[in-house]
Amino acid sequence: MKATFKVLGVTFLLAIVFAAGYGTAVHRGWGNRTVDAEVVNQSGQILKSFTLRYTTCGANAEITGGPLFVNERRSVRFNVCGEGGYVVEATLADGRVVRGTEGYVQSGNSTIDVVTQNGVDSNLVSAYAL
């Protein structure tokens, strides 16, 4: 009888530990393969379009959006298999094309990419930690 209670107690304790670990993983976004990128237009003119190009696991892809009005922001999401690189390029209303530098992202990251007259400033906003 005592052995049965011990087994039940240990089983219950393991279930609580598993549930706590699962809850932490979901809350922190661990295992989330998505990168959230927010493109913000602070160029002083309408963006005709913008393109986010990314590379992950040897594959290249792109997301195109537009138009984007002054001070407007748009969120785009893309999947990476662990890690990847990305760059944002935008076409301004006057026809000029501005481009940022290539950034490094991991699954679960968030970025803000601010389009200005002179280029695109990309900043990693969040990266989960252990």
Buried (B, 14 or more C-beta within 10 A) or exposed (E): EEEEEEEEEEEEEEEEEEEEEEEEEEEEBEEBBEBBBBBBBEBEBBBBBBBBBBBBEEEEEEBEBBEBEEEEBBEBEBBBEEBBBBBBBBBBEEEEEBBBEEBEBBBBBBBBBBBBEEBBBBEBEEEBEE
